[in-house]
């Protein structure tokens, strides 16, 4: 299907950029493709020519994202999947192979913070429940890294071709705010990405050394309540406006 040509100058510039990194023939699985970040990455991968499999739990958002990609001339399909379930991922994997082909790119974009594990005046660190902490790690590490890599990685390694892109956070490096469990989980993602680079890259040529922080690092963060409110407002705006355009440009990571 021919790609539609946009009259938007920004869009034309993005298309020119994407042409430098042609992903035609690649099949990209985007875990968390129903979210803002994962959806933007899926759009970028599709614009670069990849066939995109969107995985997530929200049927409405997943189908809407797939239709958005298709309306621009891309190939995409949504597969309702609970990423913290290995059997569910296995079923999705088989369906993807049957409809789009064998996956060659895996984007782990599932994750997020939960207010239950955010330190506040009303909920100090010592009152965070273990069950809530575990739920945060299940979302960000088990479903956002471990199980998808276990399911899709070995086949890529066996074929000697593949690219795995993991999403971390600037809070994985330093404790910028009070999202304790989220920061710890993303630090785990950083460490495990380096681990798999050592395990898989030399053996099969799989590219596993790709973790990206999508919140700018050159901002002087403060930890007062008002500053934190301002940080959240900036982060929300960046997610909804600025970052989406820039995230699309990371499609070259899939090549």
N, C-alpha and C positions, 0 to 999 in steps of 0.2 A: 504493500500500500504506500503510495507516494506521500511524503511529508507535506503538510500545508505550510505555506510561506506566510509568516506574520508581517504586518506592516508596522509593528511596534519596534522602534529603534533598539530598545534594550533587548527585546526578544531576538532581533536579527543578530545582535552582537553575541548573544548566547548561542545561537545556532552556529555561527562562525567558530566560536570557541569549541563547541561540541564536535565539529567536523574534524578537529585535530585529534580527537580520541574516539575513533569509530568503534563501536561495540556491536556492530552487526554480526549476527550469528551467536552472540552470547545470550545466555539465559540467566537472569538475575533474580534471586529470591530475596525479597525484602521483608525481614521479620519486623513486625510493628509498622507495616506499610499503611495502616489506617491512621497513624498519628501525624502530627505536623512535620516533624523532622523526617521520619521514614517516608512519608508521602512525597516530600520535596525531593528526597534522594531517588525515589522511584520515578518521579517525573524526569529528573535529569538523566537517569540511566536509559529511560525510554527514548528521550530526545537524542541520545547518543547512538541509538539503534538497537539496544538490547530488548529482548522480550522479557517482560517483567511479571513475576509472580508475587502478588501482594498477600502476605499472611498476617492474620490478626483475628480478633474475636468479634469486632463490630461489623456485622454484615452490611449495614447501611453505608457506613463510611468507606468500607472496602470497595463496595460496588461503585460508589460515587467516584472514588479515585481511579478505578479501572476505566470507567466511562470517560473521565476527564482525559486520561492518557490516550484512549482510543479516539476521542474527538480531535486530537491533534495529530493523528496519523500513526500513533504508536501501537504496540501490541502489549496487552496486559490482561491479566485475569486475577480474580480474587479467590482465595481459598480460606474459608473459615477454619481457624486453627487455634487451639490453646497451646501456646508455645512452652508451657511448663509441663506438657504431657508428651513423652517420647512416642507413644503409640499414635497420637494425633499428628505429630510431625511426620511419622512414617507414612501415614495415609496421604498426607498432603504431598510428600515427596513423590509418591507413586503417581498421584494425579498430575503433578507438574510435568513429570517425565512423559506421561501420556498425552498431554495437551500442548506443552511448549517445548519439551526436549529436556535433556539432562542439564541440571544446573551447573553453571561455571562461575557464577558470582554469588556470594552470600553476604548480605548486609544485615548486621545485627543491630537494629534500631529500636527494639522494644525496651521499655524501661521508664523510669520516672520516680518522683518523690511522693511520699505519703505523709500527710500531716501527722499521722499517728507516730511517726518516727522522727519528727522535726522537734528540736529542742525549743521550748518556749518558756515564758515565765510561769505558765500554768502547768507545763509538763517538762520538768528538768530532766537531764540526761538519765539520772538514776531511776526515774519512774517509767522509762520506756519498757514496754512489755516484750519479752523474748519472742512471743508469737508474732508480734508486729515487725520486729527486726527480721525474723526469718522470712516473713512475707515479702519484705523489701528485697532481700537477697534472692528469693525465688524469682521475683519479677526482673531484677536487673542483672543477675548473674546466671541463674539456672535457665530462665526463659530468654534472657537477653544475650546469652553467650554459650553456656555449657551444652544444653541439649541441641540447639541448632548446629553447633560445630560438630557434635558427635554424630548427628544425623546426616549432614550434608558434606562435611569435611572429608571423610574417608574415601568417598567416591571420587572426589576431586583429586585426592592424593594418588589414588589408583590409576587415574587417567593421566596424571602428570600435568594437569592444567586446572587452574582455578585461582580465585581471588576472594579473600575473606576480609570484610571491612567491619571493624567493631567501633562502636560509638562510646567514648568515654566522656569525661567532663573536666573542666578546669578545676573543679572541686576535688578531683581525685589526687591532685598534686598538693594542694594546701587547703586548710579548713576555712574557706571564705565565709561561710555562713553556718547556720545551725542544722543543716540537713545531714546529720551525722551518719545515719545508715546508708543513705544514698551515696555520700562521699566515699564511705568505706567500700561499698559495692563497686563503684566505678574504679576505685584503686585496684580492686581485685581484677576487673576487666583488663586494666593496663598490664598487670603482672601476668595474667593468663595468656594475653595476646603474645607477649614476649616468649612465654613458655612454648606456645604452639609454633611460633616462628622457628624456635630451635628444633622442635620435634618433627615438623612437617616440611618446612621449606627445603632443607638440604636433601631430604629423601625423595621429594617428588616435584620440586620446582613450584610448589604452591606459595602464593604470596600472602603472608599472614601478618606482616608487620605494619598494620595500618590501623591506627587509632586516632580519632580526630576530636578536638575540643571545639565546640561551636559557640562558645561564649568568649568574647575577646578578653585577652589576658592583660592588656595594658591599661586597665582601669584601676584607680586607687580605691579599693573596697574598704569600707568601714563596717563595724559590727553593731553600731547603735540601731535602735528601733527605727528611727526615721530613715537612716541610711539603708537599712535592709528593705524598707518599703520602696525606696527609690530604686534599689537594685532589682527588686522583683518587677517593678514597673518597666524598667529597662529590658529585663530579660523577656518579659511578656511581649513587649513591642518588637524586640529583635526576632523572637520566634514567629510572630505573625506577619512581619513586614520585611525587614532587612535580610534576615538570615535565609529565608526561603529562596531568594534569588541566588545567594552565594552558595547555598548547599547544592543546588543543581550543578554547579561547576565542579563538584567533586566527582563527577561521573568518570573522570580519567582514572580514578582509583580502581575501577573495575577492569581496566585493560591489562 
